[in-house]
Amino acid sequence: MIDIVIGILATFGALFVLFAAIGVVRMPDTYLRISVTTKAATLGVGLVLMSTTVYFSNTDVTSQAFVIILFLFLTAPVSAHLIGRASYFIGVKLWDKSVMDDLRGKYQKNTHVLKSIVDDTPEDNVDHTKMKDK
Amino acid sequence: MTLFEYLHYIILPVLVVSAVLILWRFIKGPSIADKIVSLDLLITTGIGVIAVYSIIYDQSTLMDTALILALIAFLSTVALSYYLEKRKRK
């Protein structure tokens, strides 16, 4: 009975990690890839660690696995935000079918200040014209 | 089919296939941000592989390695994106 629970948890965890990998390969844009990485892979690894918890059923392993899960859930959004901000500053292009860019003209390239109004001084803005090739 | 055979022959190959897919994106990735993201995801997949191995070999000590890997993944992503943002010319 406990083997079935472990198998189900490990199956869903491995499937979510596989979906994250397929999404990283198939997504057309850096920002969409960051989105896939944050959600699906974190949930999948969390489920695999839960299966470890069920298998050992031991206070040490349970607390350690929950520490790892808590750490992953805390750090995944932070690192995703940091790498998304950095890739916006270095001018990674958006997908050419992207509908809108809310930050256009608001991040200043030299001072790294986020303004709330659109400020279109041309030498101080990040160039985000969308991808033209394919 | 016992639990260990199931983990050996189904769960581990699925994780390895996803690691190979992520490695393909890591080699190909158009910008350097893609490479950093896929490196982070590769280490996260490695944590899952370590957890499955700790069940198969009945060694709960391997979870320490998973914790250290999670720390290193976060630290490397923060450091790389910090230096990427401070870089003057693109």
Backbone of each chain as ProteinMPNN parsed JSONL, in Angstrom:
{"seq_chain_A": "MIDIVIGILATFGALFVLFAAIGVVRMPDTYLRISVTTKAATLGVGLVLMSTTVYFSNTDVTSQAFVIILFLFLTAPVSAHLIGRASYFIGVKLWDKSVMDDLRGKYQKNTHVLKSIVDDTPEDNVDHTKMKDK", "coords_chain_A": {"N_chain_A": [[0.831, -1.203, 0.0], [1.902, 1.227, 0.859], [3.844, 1.386, -1.001], [2.46, 1.954, -3.324], [1.609, 4.556, -2.917], [4.08, 5.855, -2.836], [4.928, 5.317, -5.444], [2.976, 6.698, -6.962], [3.413, 9.366, -6.185], [6.1, 9.726, -7.019], [5.778, 9.291, -9.747], [4.119, 11.444, -10.585], [5.829, 13.54, -9.923], [8.075, 13.074, -11.604], [6.805, 13.329, -14.072], [6.071, 16.029, -14.029], [8.589, 17.235, -14.022], [9.465, 16.371, -16.51], [7.614, 17.696, -18.163], [8.405, 20.307, -17.692], [10.934, 20.231, -18.859], [10.297, 19.743, -21.552], [8.888, 22.077, -22.05], [10.933, 23.977, -21.729], [12.473, 23.375, -23.933], [10.661, 23.838, -26.037], [9.463, 26.367, -25.839], [9.2, 29.712, -27.173], [10.692, 31.903, -26.301], [12.783, 33.766, -24.08], [11.671, 34.728, -21.694], [9.298, 33.3, -21.42], [10.396, 30.789, -21.083], [11.627, 31.111, -18.6], [9.359, 31.351, -17.017], [8.254, 28.747, -17.247], [10.255, 27.222, -16.028], [10.161, 28.086, -13.366], [7.669, 27.281, -12.291], [6.747, 24.545, -13.006], [8.937, 22.757, -12.701], [9.717, 23.142, -10.069], [7.46, 22.246, -8.659], [7.482, 19.552, -9.477], [9.93, 18.491, -8.472], [9.425, 18.913, -5.808], [7.339, 17.054, -5.406], [8.711, 14.62, -5.835], [10.47, 14.697, -3.693], [8.599, 14.54, -1.647], [7.79, 11.894, -1.988], [10.094, 10.616, -1.141], [9.982, 11.298, 1.539], [7.675, 9.822, 2.311], [8.613, 7.228, 1.929], [10.824, 6.837, 3.739], [9.702, 7.592, 6.187], [10.321, 8.949, 8.696], [11.627, 10.992, 11.209], [13.906, 12.564, 10.866], [14.528, 12.486, 8.077], [12.145, 13.441, 7.075], [11.986, 16.082, 8.091], [14.231, 17.122, 6.876], [13.638, 16.863, 4.14], [11.434, 18.539, 4.009], [12.654, 20.933, 4.591], [14.23, 21.222, 2.29], [12.207, 21.422, 0.334], [10.878, 23.741, 1.173], [12.942, 25.57, 0.865], [13.371, 25.459, -1.894], [10.872, 26.394, -2.818], [10.953, 28.943, -1.814], [13.187, 30.121, -3.055], [12.935, 29.847, -5.826], [11.059, 31.771, -7.085], [12.48, 34.129, -6.496], [14.989, 33.846, -7.771], [14.068, 33.595, -10.382], [12.913, 36.078, -10.821], [15.202, 37.693, -10.612], [16.807, 36.81, -12.765], [15.124, 37.321, -14.868], [14.912, 40.11, -14.762], [17.595, 40.827, -15.221], [17.92, 39.798, -17.803], [16.138, 41.395, -19.133], [17.432, 43.823, -18.958], [19.821, 43.441, -20.395], [18.814, 43.36, -22.876], [17.378, 41.217, -24.129], [15.475, 39.869, -26.731], [11.91, 40.06, -27.269], [9.32, 37.613, -28.026], [8.034, 37.477, -31.353], [5.293, 37.319, -31.555], [4.329, 38.328, -29.235], [2.01, 40.144, -27.256], [1.936, 42.534, -25.679], [4.195, 44.803, -24.034], [4.741, 45.631, -20.963], [6.724, 47.019, -19.658], [7.903, 48.766, -21.392], [10.03, 51.376, -22.173], [10.172, 52.158, -19.535], [12.078, 51.096, -17.768], [15.235, 52.361, -17.055], [18.249, 52.425, -18.826], [20.852, 53.168, -18.05], [20.807, 54.101, -15.39], [19.357, 52.17, -14.075], [16.82, 52.524, -13.007], [13.408, 52.17, -12.193], [10.838, 53.708, -13.759], [7.533, 55.142, -13.449], [6.18, 56.294, -15.469], [6.121, 56.502, -19.048], [9.19, 57.049, -20.505], [10.829, 58.258, -23.066], [13.546, 58.776, -23.838], [16.051, 58.32, -26.15], [18.719, 57.295, -25.821], [18.773, 56.218, -23.364], [17.197, 54.032, -23.041], [16.326, 50.541, -23.056], [16.778, 48.466, -25.836], [14.148, 46.866, -27.226], [13.009, 45.814, -29.555], [11.065, 43.492, -31.315], [11.703, 39.986, -32.053], [12.821, 39.415, -35.308], [13.699, 37.418, -37.036], [12.538, 34.287, -38.051]], "CA_chain_A": [[0.0, 0.0, 0.0], [2.747, 2.43, 0.931], [4.588, 1.42, -2.262], [1.621, 2.598, -4.348], [1.659, 6.004, -2.668], [5.403, 6.324, -3.278], [4.952, 5.268, -6.913], [2.154, 7.773, -7.533], [4.09, 10.659, -5.972], [7.285, 9.813, -7.873], [5.327, 9.408, -11.135], [3.703, 12.822, -10.878], [7.006, 14.398, -9.882], [8.876, 12.902, -12.821], [6.052, 13.892, -15.199], [6.162, 17.501, -14.029], [9.936, 17.618, -14.458], [9.517, 16.161, -17.962], [6.872, 18.794, -18.806], [9.252, 21.504, -17.626], [12.009, 20.094, -19.84], [9.712, 19.946, -22.881], [8.584, 23.495, -22.161], [12.169, 24.733, -21.933], [12.914, 23.189, -25.317], [9.696, 24.248, -27.052], [8.992, 27.74, -25.705], [9.9, 30.524, -28.165], [11.147, 33.172, -25.767], [13.485, 33.573, -22.808], [10.803, 35.014, -20.553], [8.389, 32.162, -21.271], [11.189, 29.691, -20.521], [11.783, 31.378, -17.17], [8.07, 31.036, -16.397], [8.126, 27.29, -17.155], [11.233, 26.731, -15.052], [9.803, 28.392, -11.984], [6.497, 26.598, -11.737], [6.575, 23.107, -13.175], [10.057, 21.976, -12.174], [9.697, 23.213, -8.611], [6.411, 21.34, -8.187], [7.881, 18.165, -9.719], [10.957, 18.086, -7.514], [8.747, 18.839, -4.521], [6.614, 15.779, -5.299], [9.684, 13.53, -5.68], [10.956, 14.754, -2.306], [7.52, 14.017, -0.81], [7.834, 10.431, -2.05], [11.191, 10.224, -0.244], [9.447, 11.411, 2.899], [6.778, 8.705, 2.589], [9.373, 5.987, 1.966], [11.605, 6.665, 4.961], [8.759, 7.83, 7.303], [11.329, 9.084, 9.725], [11.575, 12.421, 11.514], [15.072, 13.26, 10.306], [14.405, 12.644, 6.627], [10.984, 14.282, 6.807], [12.315, 17.5, 8.308], [15.212, 17.537, 5.879], [12.954, 17.018, 2.858], [10.611, 19.747, 4.047], [13.552, 22.083, 4.478], [14.602, 21.38, 0.878], [11.03, 21.902, -0.404], [10.654, 25.146, 1.557], [14.008, 26.363, 0.27], [13.107, 25.564, -3.338], [9.705, 27.236, -3.047], [11.293, 30.332, -1.527], [14.218, 30.699, -3.91], [12.616, 29.809, -7.256], [10.583, 33.062, -7.597], [13.509, 35.167, -6.375], [15.981, 33.706, -8.849], [13.404, 33.86, -11.662], [12.789, 37.529, -10.98], [16.522, 38.279, -10.842], [17.319, 36.526, -14.101], [14.266, 38.024, -15.814], [15.306, 41.522, -14.744], [18.891, 40.954, -15.879], [17.786, 39.578, -19.243], [15.49, 42.573, -19.712], [18.406, 44.907, -19.062], [20.799, 43.232, -21.459], [18.158, 43.518, -24.158], [16.914, 39.998, -24.775], [14.297, 40.225, -27.517], [10.655, 39.364, -27.025], [8.773, 36.83, -29.116], [7.38, 38.414, -32.266], [3.842, 37.272, -31.375], [3.967, 38.869, -27.926], [0.975, 41.154, -27.465], [2.31, 43.824, -25.136], [5.361, 44.876, -23.169], [4.346, 46.648, -19.988], [7.864, 47.773, -19.155], [8.57, 49.459, -22.494], [10.329, 52.768, -21.886], [10.113, 52.501, -18.116], [13.376, 50.809, -17.154], [16.293, 53.175, -17.641], [19.371, 51.532, -19.067], [22.089, 53.563, -17.385], [20.666, 54.248, -13.951], [18.614, 51.006, -13.566], [15.693, 53.009, -12.223], [12.112, 51.874, -12.779], [9.921, 54.835, -13.692], [6.152, 54.706, -13.62], [5.663, 56.853, -16.711], [6.964, 56.155, -20.188], [10.19, 58.088, -20.744], [11.395, 57.715, -24.305], [14.834, 59.284, -24.286], [16.494, 57.149, -26.91], [19.986, 56.673, -25.416], [18.651, 55.705, -22.012], [16.238, 52.944, -23.003], [16.767, 49.25, -23.542], [16.168, 48.186, -27.132], [13.378, 45.627, -27.16], [12.27, 45.466, -30.759], [10.815, 42.049, -31.236], [12.512, 39.146, -32.933], [12.351, 39.416, -36.68], [13.999, 36.145, -37.711], [11.526, 33.237, -37.847]], "C_chain_A": [[0.867, 1.254, 0.0], [3.586, 2.551, -0.338], [3.789, 2.131, -3.349], [1.649, 4.111, -4.174], [2.987, 6.584, -3.139], [5.475, 6.367, -4.8], [4.162, 6.396, -7.533], [2.849, 9.128, -7.379], [5.302, 10.804, -6.884], [6.889, 9.958, -9.337], [4.928, 10.837, -11.467], [4.898, 13.777, -10.845], [7.835, 14.305, -11.141], [8.151, 13.47, -14.033], [6.137, 15.412, -15.219], [7.55, 17.976, -14.438], [10.075, 17.446, -15.97], [8.772, 17.267, -18.705], [7.691, 20.08, -18.796], [10.357, 21.434, -18.666], [11.498, 20.314, -21.255], [9.387, 21.425, -23.1], [9.821, 24.332, -22.396], [12.663, 24.566, -23.36], [11.977, 23.883, -26.29], [9.292, 25.713, -26.984], [9.814, 28.691, -26.578], [10.72, 31.67, -27.59], [11.833, 32.933, -24.425], [12.56, 33.749, -21.615], [9.799, 33.889, -20.332], [9.127, 30.955, -20.708], [11.405, 29.874, -19.024], [10.502, 31.02, -16.429], [7.885, 29.535, -16.211], [9.026, 26.734, -16.069], [10.749, 26.923, -13.622], [8.697, 27.491, -11.476], [6.603, 25.083, -11.808], [7.703, 22.312, -12.531], [10.085, 22.0, -10.654], [8.647, 22.271, -8.03], [6.83, 19.877, -8.359], [8.908, 17.681, -8.722], [10.375, 18.026, -6.104], [7.997, 17.534, -4.339], [7.568, 14.604, -5.133], [10.233, 13.511, -4.252], [9.881, 14.293, -1.316], [7.504, 12.495, -0.83], [8.982, 9.897, -1.189], [10.741, 10.258, 1.216], [8.565, 10.223, 3.264], [7.567, 7.403, 2.714], [10.107, 5.82, 3.299], [10.736, 6.736, 6.211], [9.493, 7.941, 8.646], [11.444, 10.589, 9.978], [12.731, 13.19, 10.882], [14.884, 13.546, 8.825], [13.236, 13.552, 6.29], [11.307, 15.758, 6.987], [13.295, 17.995, 7.259], [14.552, 17.762, 4.518], [12.078, 18.266, 2.867], [11.456, 21.01, 4.012], [13.939, 22.323, 3.021], [13.431, 21.946, 0.083], [10.771, 23.38, -0.11], [11.693, 26.047, 0.9], [13.779, 26.539, -1.227], [11.949, 26.508, -3.607], [9.999, 28.699, -2.73], [12.218, 30.912, -2.578], [13.865, 30.686, -5.386], [12.038, 31.134, -7.767], [11.638, 34.152, -7.538], [14.504, 35.068, -7.517], [15.35, 33.963, -10.196], [13.252, 35.355, -11.894], [14.131, 38.167, -11.292], [16.983, 38.034, -12.266], [16.433, 37.173, -15.162], [14.612, 39.498, -15.912], [16.625, 41.719, -15.477], [18.769, 40.755, -17.384], [16.995, 40.698, -19.893], [16.492, 43.705, -19.888], [19.409, 44.689, -20.172], [20.126, 43.166, -22.821], [17.818, 42.232, -24.87], [15.592, 40.282, -25.465], [13.064, 39.423, -27.107], [10.273, 38.525, -28.235], [8.009, 37.762, -30.049], [5.86, 38.312, -32.231], [3.423, 37.742, -29.99], [3.031, 40.052, -28.101], [1.419, 42.512, -26.937], [3.523, 43.682, -24.238], [5.11, 46.003, -22.178], [5.501, 47.537, -19.554], [8.522, 48.631, -20.219], [8.769, 50.934, -22.144], [10.338, 53.134, -20.422], [11.384, 52.16, -17.364], [14.442, 51.649, -17.84], [17.578, 52.368, -17.689], [20.592, 51.886, -18.222], [21.95, 53.605, -15.871], [19.969, 53.072, -13.298], [17.476, 51.43, -12.647], [14.413, 52.643, -12.952], [11.209, 53.08, -12.624], [8.504, 54.347, -13.929], [5.51, 55.343, -14.838], [6.626, 56.506, -17.825], [7.878, 57.327, -20.505], [11.032, 57.627, -21.919], [12.644, 58.446, -24.747], [15.607, 58.134, -24.921], [17.794, 56.534, -26.417], [19.892, 56.035, -24.046], [17.701, 54.517, -21.912], [16.859, 51.656, -23.522], [16.044, 48.971, -24.847], [15.455, 46.839, -27.074], [12.517, 45.423, -28.388], [12.211, 43.957, -30.888], [11.634, 41.29, -32.268], [11.956, 39.163, -34.347], [12.6, 38.074, -37.378], [13.086, 35.046, -37.19], [10.539, 33.626, -36.767]], "O_chain_A": [[0.618, 2.206, -0.74], [3.996, 3.647, -0.721], [4.357, 2.825, -4.192], [1.706, 4.858, -5.151], [3.032, 7.65, -3.754], [6.006, 7.313, -5.382], [4.601, 6.998, -8.513], [2.875, 9.934, -8.309], [5.522, 11.869, -7.461], [7.563, 10.654, -10.096], [5.337, 11.384, -12.492], [4.971, 14.712, -11.643], [8.255, 15.323, -11.692], [8.785, 14.029, -14.928], [6.261, 16.019, -16.282], [7.685, 18.992, -15.119], [10.716, 18.258, -16.637], [9.23, 17.731, -19.749], [7.678, 20.845, -19.76], [10.691, 22.441, -19.29], [12.15, 20.972, -22.066], [9.583, 21.958, -24.191], [9.785, 25.29, -23.167], [13.211, 25.502, -23.94], [12.437, 24.463, -27.274], [8.82, 26.258, -27.981], [11.022, 28.494, -26.713], [11.397, 32.36, -28.352], [11.49, 31.989, -23.714], [12.652, 33.007, -20.637], [9.481, 33.557, -19.19], [8.555, 30.181, -19.941], [11.369, 28.905, -18.266], [10.551, 30.452, -15.338], [7.422, 29.086, -15.162], [8.614, 25.879, -15.284], [10.903, 26.042, -12.776], [8.77, 26.988, -10.355], [6.554, 24.409, -10.779], [7.451, 21.298, -11.881], [10.432, 21.005, -10.018], [8.898, 21.583, -7.041], [6.565, 19.053, -7.485], [8.781, 16.583, -8.18], [10.781, 17.189, -5.297], [8.008, 16.959, -3.251], [7.277, 13.681, -4.373], [10.438, 12.444, -3.673], [10.2, 13.724, -0.271], [7.237, 11.866, 0.194], [8.852, 8.838, -0.575], [11.07, 9.377, 2.011], [8.668, 9.675, 4.361], [7.215, 6.554, 3.533], [10.015, 4.763, 3.922], [10.992, 6.031, 7.187], [9.302, 7.148, 9.568], [11.365, 11.376, 9.034], [12.562, 14.319, 10.423], [15.051, 14.676, 8.367], [13.305, 14.339, 5.346], [10.951, 16.587, 6.15], [13.212, 19.136, 6.804], [14.864, 18.73, 3.824], [11.985, 18.971, 1.863], [11.035, 22.034, 3.474], [13.976, 23.463, 2.56], [13.615, 22.838, -0.745], [10.484, 24.166, -1.012], [11.377, 27.143, 0.438], [13.967, 27.629, -1.767], [12.021, 27.334, -4.517], [9.377, 29.597, -3.298], [12.064, 32.071, -2.963], [14.449, 31.457, -6.147], [12.487, 31.602, -8.813], [11.697, 35.008, -8.42], [14.83, 36.067, -8.158], [16.012, 34.497, -11.086], [13.435, 35.845, -13.009], [14.216, 39.069, -12.125], [17.497, 38.945, -12.915], [16.916, 37.537, -16.234], [14.609, 40.074, -16.999], [16.77, 42.657, -16.261], [19.425, 41.449, -18.16], [17.155, 40.941, -21.09], [16.414, 44.461, -20.857], [19.815, 45.646, -20.831], [20.799, 42.937, -23.827], [17.95, 42.15, -26.092], [14.688, 40.865, -24.867], [13.158, 38.278, -26.664], [10.821, 38.695, -29.324], [7.401, 38.731, -29.595], [5.188, 39.152, -32.83], [2.265, 37.568, -29.609], [3.232, 40.875, -28.994], [1.305, 43.522, -27.631], [3.837, 42.597, -23.749], [5.25, 47.18, -22.51], [5.291, 48.674, -19.132], [9.599, 49.178, -19.981], [7.81, 51.651, -21.856], [10.497, 54.307, -20.085], [11.742, 52.858, -16.416], [14.543, 51.65, -19.067], [17.95, 51.711, -16.717], [21.287, 50.996, -17.732], [22.859, 53.197, -15.148], [19.979, 52.97, -12.071], [17.201, 50.779, -11.638], [14.324, 52.781, -14.172], [10.846, 53.449, -11.508], [8.285, 53.291, -14.524], [4.398, 54.968, -15.208], [7.804, 56.246, -17.582], [7.422, 58.445, -20.743], [11.85, 56.716, -21.788], [12.795, 58.717, -25.939], [15.794, 57.09, -24.296], [17.972, 55.327, -26.58], [20.835, 55.377, -23.606], [17.427, 54.041, -20.811], [17.795, 51.678, -24.322], [14.841, 49.207, -24.96], [16.089, 45.799, -26.894], [11.403, 44.911, -28.28], [13.178, 43.248, -30.607], [12.176, 41.862, -33.214], [10.762, 38.95, -34.557], [11.802, 37.648, -38.213], [12.901, 34.916, -35.98], [9.622, 32.863, -36.464]]}, "seq_chain_B": "MTLFEYLHYIILPVLVVSAVLILWRFIKGPSIADKIVSLDLLITTGIGVIAVYSIIYDQSTLMDTALILALIAFLSTVALSYYLEKRKRK", "coords_chain_B": {"N_chain_B": [[5.768, -6.256, -10.411], [8.073, -4.668, -8.552], [8.557, -1.89, -6.254], [11.13, -0.897, -6.502], [12.057, -1.764, -8.963], [10.263, -0.371, -10.539], [11.015, 2.269, -9.997], [13.613, 2.181, -10.952], [13.346, 1.522, -13.729], [11.419, 3.143, -14.897], [10.97, 5.724, -13.634], [13.56, 6.869, -13.279], [14.622, 6.829, -16.044], [12.804, 8.698, -17.208], [13.472, 11.042, -15.844], [16.113, 11.287, -16.693], [15.833, 11.629, -19.444], [14.53, 14.1, -19.465], [16.602, 15.613, -18.388], [18.46, 15.454, -20.457], [17.101, 16.829, -22.476], [17.025, 19.394, -21.326], [19.735, 19.88, -21.268], [20.255, 20.068, -23.954], [19.002, 22.492, -24.558], [20.632, 24.068, -23.002], [23.084, 23.928, -24.348], [22.364, 24.985, -26.84], [21.043, 27.412, -26.454], [19.923, 30.7, -27.262], [20.51, 33.229, -26.032], [22.526, 34.398, -23.249], [21.08, 34.369, -20.949], [19.258, 32.302, -21.283], [20.962, 30.155, -20.981], [21.699, 30.35, -18.309], [19.233, 29.97, -17.054], [18.626, 27.357, -17.892], [20.704, 25.987, -16.72], [20.122, 26.27, -14.008], [17.717, 24.838, -13.97], [18.678, 22.341, -14.635], [20.198, 21.627, -12.395], [18.125, 21.502, -10.572], [16.692, 19.308, -11.558], [18.654, 17.43, -11.023], [18.478, 17.309, -8.237], [16.06, 15.947, -7.97], [16.809, 13.457, -9.103], [18.693, 12.629, -7.237], [17.041, 12.295, -5.014], [15.44, 10.118, -5.854], [17.423, 8.162, -6.089], [18.172, 7.958, -3.408], [15.995, 6.634, -2.39], [16.169, 4.19, -3.773], [18.649, 3.024, -3.055], [18.345, 3.052, -0.345], [19.479, 4.926, 1.345], [19.457, 7.431, 3.451], [21.194, 9.449, 3.789], [21.907, 10.683, 1.491], [20.23, 12.817, 1.101], [21.344, 15.061, 2.211], [23.155, 15.921, 0.282], [21.37, 16.757, -1.665], [20.271, 18.992, -0.452], [22.514, 20.671, -0.3], [22.985, 21.001, -3.024], [20.686, 22.423, -3.779], [21.156, 24.824, -2.452], [23.503, 25.675, -3.789], [22.552, 26.006, -6.394], [20.753, 28.171, -6.179], [22.522, 30.155, -5.3], [24.359, 30.331, -7.428], [22.71, 31.186, -9.521], [21.907, 33.704, -8.603], [24.399, 35.03, -8.431], [25.33, 34.935, -11.096], [23.313, 36.351, -12.489], [23.558, 38.796, -11.265], [26.155, 39.679, -12.065], [25.68, 39.703, -14.767], [23.893, 41.768, -14.992], [25.376, 43.933, -14.183], [27.167, 44.22, -16.185], [28.841, 46.204, -18.606], [28.836, 46.688, -21.521], [26.78, 45.122, -24.013]], "CA_chain_B": [[6.789, -5.221, -10.488], [8.258, -4.048, -7.244], [8.752, -0.438, -6.289], [12.494, -0.535, -6.911], [12.112, -1.926, -10.426], [9.526, 0.747, -11.139], [11.841, 3.475, -9.928], [14.776, 2.023, -11.824], [13.119, 1.393, -15.17], [10.484, 4.141, -15.428], [11.136, 7.081, -13.119], [14.899, 7.395, -13.602], [14.747, 7.221, -17.455], [12.066, 9.932, -17.495], [14.28, 12.162, -15.352], [17.322, 11.423, -17.503], [15.421, 12.208, -20.731], [14.311, 15.537, -19.272], [17.91, 16.256, -18.22], [19.081, 15.567, -21.783], [16.419, 17.928, -23.169], [17.478, 20.664, -20.765], [21.132, 20.069, -21.689], [20.216, 20.539, -25.348], [18.72, 23.93, -24.522], [21.806, 24.718, -22.419], [24.112, 24.07, -25.376], [21.89, 25.735, -27.99], [20.397, 28.637, -26.017], [20.339, 31.871, -28.041], [21.137, 34.258, -25.21], [23.191, 33.831, -22.062], [20.06, 34.179, -19.915], [18.733, 30.958, -21.471], [21.91, 29.185, -20.434], [21.626, 30.394, -16.85], [17.963, 29.359, -16.662], [18.663, 25.906, -18.072], [21.634, 25.445, -15.711], [19.342, 26.185, -12.777], [16.753, 23.741, -14.107], [19.444, 21.091, -14.649], [20.535, 21.294, -11.009], [16.867, 21.12, -9.92], [16.453, 17.923, -11.968], [19.613, 16.614, -10.288], [17.937, 17.078, -6.898], [15.078, 14.867, -8.109], [17.519, 12.199, -9.326], [19.302, 12.237, -5.961], [15.969, 11.805, -4.142], [15.069, 8.769, -6.301], [18.525, 7.267, -5.723], [18.167, 7.703, -1.971], [15.003, 5.576, -2.14], [16.592, 2.912, -4.342], [19.732, 2.453, -2.268], [17.966, 3.089, 1.061], [20.467, 5.745, 2.032], [18.863, 8.752, 3.684], [22.264, 10.453, 3.873], [22.019, 11.387, 0.215], [19.42, 14.028, 1.107], [22.241, 16.186, 2.502], [23.678, 16.395, -0.996], [20.305, 17.492, -2.349], [20.157, 20.311, 0.191], [23.66, 21.485, -0.727], [22.787, 21.35, -4.433], [19.684, 23.493, -3.855], [21.834, 26.068, -2.064], [24.445, 26.095, -4.835], [21.785, 26.457, -7.558], [20.266, 29.527, -5.93], [23.659, 31.073, -5.224], [24.947, 30.538, -8.756], [21.809, 32.003, -10.328], [21.968, 35.088, -8.126], [25.682, 35.626, -8.784], [25.437, 35.117, -12.547], [22.439, 37.426, -12.952], [24.122, 40.056, -10.759], [27.229, 40.135, -12.946], [25.098, 39.969, -16.09], [23.244, 43.072, -14.973], [26.374, 44.985, -14.015], [28.075, 44.271, -17.327], [28.61, 47.496, -19.236], [28.365, 46.571, -22.898], [26.138, 43.841, -24.26]], "C_chain_B": [[6.93, -4.533, -9.141], [8.507, -2.553, -7.395], [10.123, -0.078, -6.832], [12.681, -0.712, -8.404], [11.395, -0.778, -11.121], [10.354, 2.029, -11.125], [13.031, 3.388, -10.866], [14.431, 2.18, -13.291], [12.163, 2.426, -15.735], [10.815, 5.553, -14.938], [12.497, 7.663, -13.494], [15.086, 7.688, -15.087], [13.985, 8.478, -17.813], [12.868, 11.15, -17.035], [15.514, 12.378, -16.214], [16.987, 12.024, -18.869], [15.177, 13.701, -20.58], [15.633, 16.271, -19.05], [18.614, 16.431, -19.558], [18.436, 16.697, -22.582], [16.887, 19.285, -22.655], [18.916, 20.943, -21.177], [21.206, 20.538, -23.133], [19.94, 22.038, -25.401], [19.913, 24.691, -23.944], [22.902, 24.897, -23.459], [23.654, 25.041, -26.454], [21.581, 27.188, -27.664], [20.822, 29.932, -26.676], [21.027, 32.949, -27.208], [21.754, 33.606, -23.985], [22.202, 33.637, -20.924], [19.423, 32.799, -20.025], [19.654, 29.92, -20.857], [21.857, 29.168, -18.913], [20.358, 29.708, -16.359], [18.034, 27.841, -16.788], [19.675, 25.258, -17.129], [20.923, 25.273, -14.365], [18.378, 25.002, -12.821], [17.457, 22.395, -14.104], [19.81, 20.668, -13.226], [19.275, 20.87, -10.257], [16.482, 19.683, -10.289], [17.406, 16.97, -11.247], [19.165, 16.346, -8.86], [16.896, 15.957, -6.928], [15.74, 13.513, -8.303], [18.142, 11.697, -8.028], [18.243, 11.686, -5.01], [15.552, 10.395, -4.531], [16.165, 7.76, -5.939], [18.545, 6.982, -4.231], [17.073, 6.715, -1.594], [15.548, 4.226, -2.588], [17.665, 2.255, -3.475], [19.502, 2.531, -0.773], [18.981, 3.872, 1.901], [19.877, 7.134, 2.248], [19.92, 9.839, 3.767], [22.378, 11.265, 2.601], [21.192, 12.666, 0.175], [20.249, 15.262, 1.476], [22.779, 16.79, 1.215], [22.637, 17.195, -1.759], [20.148, 18.891, -1.77], [21.292, 21.231, -0.261], [23.498, 21.905, -2.19], [21.759, 22.456, -4.598], [20.298, 24.835, -3.486], [22.721, 26.584, -3.187], [23.7, 26.619, -6.061], [21.302, 27.889, -7.363], [21.414, 30.536, -5.942], [24.242, 31.355, -6.602], [24.039, 31.387, -9.627], [21.871, 33.467, -9.916], [23.269, 35.752, -8.561], [25.772, 35.897, -10.278], [24.546, 36.252, -13.034], [22.925, 38.783, -12.44], [25.216, 40.56, -11.687], [26.737, 40.403, -14.351], [24.471, 41.348, -16.136], [24.261, 44.191, -14.85], [27.277, 45.127, -15.223], [27.782, 45.502, -18.168], [28.083, 47.352, -20.665], [27.757, 45.189, -23.088], [26.936, 43.075, -25.233]], "O_chain_B": [[5.997, -3.89, -8.661], [8.648, -2.03, -8.501], [10.276, 0.92, -7.537], [13.372, 0.077, -9.048], [11.847, -0.276, -12.15], [10.392, 2.773, -12.105], [13.418, 4.373, -11.495], [15.127, 2.882, -14.025], [12.096, 2.58, -16.955], [10.928, 6.476, -15.744], [12.589, 8.797, -13.964], [15.671, 8.724, -15.403], [14.455, 9.261, -18.638], [12.94, 12.159, -17.736], [15.92, 13.516, -16.446], [17.753, 12.829, -19.399], [15.56, 14.487, -21.446], [15.78, 17.419, -19.469], [19.29, 17.437, -19.778], [19.126, 17.439, -23.281], [17.118, 20.209, -23.434], [19.286, 22.093, -21.411], [22.097, 21.304, -23.502], [20.554, 22.766, -26.18], [20.18, 25.824, -24.343], [23.586, 25.921, -23.455], [24.453, 25.842, -26.94], [21.819, 28.084, -28.474], [22.013, 30.245, -26.652], [22.027, 33.521, -27.644], [21.54, 32.424, -23.715], [22.446, 32.831, -20.026], [19.083, 32.185, -19.014], [19.199, 28.931, -20.283], [21.956, 28.109, -18.294], [20.385, 28.962, -15.38], [17.565, 27.117, -15.909], [19.516, 24.09, -16.773], [21.1, 24.267, -13.678], [18.236, 24.262, -11.847], [16.9, 21.407, -13.623], [19.74, 19.486, -12.891], [19.332, 19.985, -9.403], [16.004, 18.929, -9.441], [17.031, 15.851, -10.899], [19.437, 15.274, -8.32], [16.852, 15.119, -6.027], [15.29, 12.519, -7.732], [18.126, 10.499, -7.744], [18.5, 10.728, -4.282], [15.329, 9.555, -3.659], [15.868, 6.637, -5.531], [18.899, 5.877, -3.822], [17.196, 6.023, -0.584], [15.41, 3.231, -1.876], [17.591, 1.059, -3.195], [20.365, 2.121, 0.002], [19.287, 3.499, 3.034], [19.809, 7.928, 1.31], [19.589, 11.024, 3.81], [22.877, 12.39, 2.612], [21.416, 13.516, -0.686], [19.899, 16.38, 1.099], [22.851, 18.01, 1.07], [22.96, 18.183, -2.418], [19.921, 19.856, -2.5], [21.076, 22.404, -0.565], [23.833, 23.032, -2.555], [21.92, 23.332, -5.448], [20.009, 25.856, -4.111], [22.704, 27.772, -3.506], [24.155, 27.566, -6.702], [21.423, 28.721, -8.262], [21.3, 31.621, -6.512], [24.583, 32.497, -6.91], [24.523, 32.221, -10.393], [21.887, 34.36, -10.762], [23.261, 36.898, -9.009], [26.233, 36.96, -10.691], [24.956, 37.035, -13.891], [22.729, 39.803, -13.101], [25.218, 41.732, -12.063], [27.304, 41.236, -15.058], [24.502, 42.023, -17.165], [24.035, 45.288, -15.36], [28.077, 46.06, -15.286], [26.621, 45.822, -18.421], [27.0, 47.844, -20.979], [28.145, 44.221, -22.434], [26.57, 41.954, -25.586]]}, "name": "protein", "num_of_chains": 2, "seq": "MIDIVIGILATFGALFVLFAAIGVVRMPDTYLRISVTTKAATLGVGLVLMSTTVYFSNTDVTSQAFVIILFLFLTAPVSAHLIGRASYFIGVKLWDKSVMDDLRGKYQKNTHVLKSIVDDTPEDNVDHTKMKDKMTLFEYLHYIILPVLVVSAVLILWRFIKGPSIADKIVSLDLLITTGIGVIAVYSIIYDQSTLMDTALILALIAFLSTVALSYYLEKRKRK"}
